[in-house]
Amino acid sequence: MTETMNRALLPAGLHDVLPREAAFEATIVERLMAEFALNGFERVKPPLIEFEASLLSGPGAAMATQTFRLMDPISQRMLAIRPDMTLQVARIAVTRLANEPRPLRLSYGGQVLRVKGSQLRPERQFGQVGVELIGALQPTADAEVVLLAYAALKAVGAANISVDLNVPTLVPSVCRGLDLPEDETARLRQALDRKDAAEVAAVGGRAADLLAGMMGASGPADRAVELLAGLDLPEEAEADRRRLTEVVRLIRDAAPELMLTVDPVEHRGFEYQTGTSFTLFSRGVRGELGRGGRYRAGGGPSGEPSTGFTLYLDTVLRAVPDPAPAPRLFLPIGTDAADGARLRSEGWITVRALEALDDPAAEARRLRCTHIFTGGQVHPAA
Amino acid sequence: MTETMNRALLPAGLHDVLPREAAFEATIVERLMAEFALNGFERVKPPLIEFEASLLSGPGAAMATQTFRLMDPISQRMLAIRPDMTLQVARIAVTRLANEPRPLRLSYGGQVLRVKGSQLRPERQFGQVGVELIGALQPTADAEVVLLAYAALKAVGAANISVDLNVPTLVPSVCRGLDLPEDETARLRQALDRKDAAEVAAVGGRAADLLAGMMGASGPADRAVELLAGLDLPEEAEADRRRLTEVVRLIRDAAPELMLTVDPVEHRGFEYQTGTSFTLFSRGVRGELGRGGRYRAGGGPSGEPSTGFTLYLDTVLRAVPDPAPAPRLFLPIGTDAADGARLRSEGWITVRALEALDDPAAEARRLRCTHIFTGGQVHPAA
């Protein structure tokens, strides 16, 4: 027994997913992927491991401390287990699919591993599903991915979804546009991260005024874009603002009922993003359902303008209603194979007896069957 | 460009699966899993990595040289990436699901990694899908898993399926039953592995006669069981033979059209198996579609009598017809969101325009769309 117990022991943050839950998870993944496919996003499947040098190059470097590494006895080079699929999909887009017409719509779903769980997500293995829309600079692209995330989450039954829009480039644009010295920029950035209005005001000058105005605009999207429109932003920041306004308009037009907020000074977690970004929540559910936003596929300013999102499966599963237990139909020995096939084609889950039984109904109940097939008919097993 | 090309480089035996193929693979997996679920097999999902000591203990030791290992900085212990899912599922059955009623029907689908590909299967990452039927000694259990593999493969469109039945315990039973010395047993085993009838005969004695008779029985199942019935087998081997005969009868009754053969002297690749085993083929397709058979879950003679099978996804994909390309419908800018939703609910894959276009039909064709939605109607894009 001790040996058996030892064998059941798994490393921290790793789990066996058991019946019901495993099937439910797979169903949710396939429904999300089906929604992506119906919207023209085509599935790709990168490998679980890659050369460390390619997986962790460029923007991947940020994940280096989170990544399991191993030696490949074949190539004698270091490999890494993917901690994230987004960069793999971007890699596929700019290499193998470089000659496909743009915009390129790709989707993906798979498992990732991280060396350490976080406080919010102690799991070290979890599922990611998402899309990338590559080679598209238009605000319609930003709106499309937000609306797709919303539609897909609704399709799997997630309720009370809200989207928080951010523009992580906006604060830097303001500071750059006003030629703010580096130390003041850093001080403002810190104050904004703490949402410390007093500290922002203490810096003084036009930048502090503008940033205070931006911070005050945080909240429901319609009000936020109205307040931001009243600010006299430097040129680059003004372009960001106009773009955000257009994205908000497109989303509001297509989904007026969606709870949409804007936080124009938030940037944490979006270090990789180059424009309109967003986080998805479900009211009352701990953690983010997912996040996404603009980036340059291939990395650097010469990369292809792209946007996309990743949904975190563990959080999504907490946000959707538990599935009803499926009825199970016990087939006593001697049941005709054709009857079994017909019943399954009608959607019954069938459970075969392996031997003749004195009391088939009792056996049906023991095997958690809700129904039993006797005399050519389905009967409740209770 | 050189940097981009380098990033595209993957370790030998690892691949990016691209659109069409990735979607097709996922569809096949889910159809197989759906067939398993309809037959009462419930999905479990073990983690990609485990403690090396538990993953490679007992029967797992045979996979040790095929397994990637890595250090866990959290537990400071060695982890292993699973080279196979069968043993993980057996582990779940005898630990976490020890108190579930037997027989326990479990299914699984996921990716495995191996240090080296084989000549027949150069891939180092591939998908496994399968079932385990745990805690059942009856021949009906053996027949059930063979018939389920057959039904599932038919359901995904694999044609010309054949099943080769083996009893890897039969030759050892004969040799033990006749108190054959070890060296003669080894000599006969080698001769049988080479299908070398002359060498078998050269050993002489009753064992050589029986084994020659068994070797001659290889072929179509009905003939094989008839020929085996004419042999005067020692007690233990006779029990194996009767069981095989019953399994053949059950399979032939339920699926008379299935090409079913028996090779009573084959054992290679079934070192782990303790009874009726089988290999699945599709005529004209290179490699095995899958294999399965009896074993003891938990390992050792005290383990639970179990049977199951694993399908190899790469071979299965070669055995099923390529999917027809799906029609894609281009939605010009300004298409009503409700129209798009309705068209998708009718099964259309829609591809949104991101801006107003002078020639939407040309753009539709450029994006590989077969149809375009204009004037409230679907039109061919050609």
Interface residues (C-beta under 8 A of the other chain):
Chain A: T4 M5 N6 R7 A8 L9 L10 P11 A12 G13 L14 H15 D16 V17 L18 P19 R20 A22 A23 E25 A26 E30 M33 A37 L38 N39 G40 E42 R43 V44 K45 P46 P47 L48 I49 E50 F51 A53 S54 S57 F68 R69 L70 D72 P73 I74 S75 R77 L79 I81 Q88 R91 I92 V94 T95 R96 L97 A98 P101 P103 R105 L106 G109 Q111 L113 V115 K116 R124 Q125 A136 Q138 T140 A141 E144 L147 A151 D253 A254 A255 G298 R328 I333 A337 A341 R344 W348 I349 T350 V351 R352 A353 L354 E355 R366 L367 R368
Chain B: T4 M5 N6 R7 A8 L9 L10 P11 A12 G13 L14 H15 D16 V17 L18 P19 R20 A22 A23 E25 A26 E30 M33 A37 L38 N39 G40 E42 R43 V44 K45 P46 P47 L48 I49 E50 F51 A53 S54 S57 F68 R69 L70 D72 P73 I74 S75 R77 L79 I81 Q88 R91 I92 V94 T95 R96 L97 A98 P101 P103 R105 L106 G109 Q111 L113 V115 K116 Q125 A136 Q138 T140 A141 E144 L147 A151 D253 A254 A255 G298 R328 I333 A337 A341 R344 W348 I349 T350 V351 R352 A353 L354 E355 R366 L367 R368
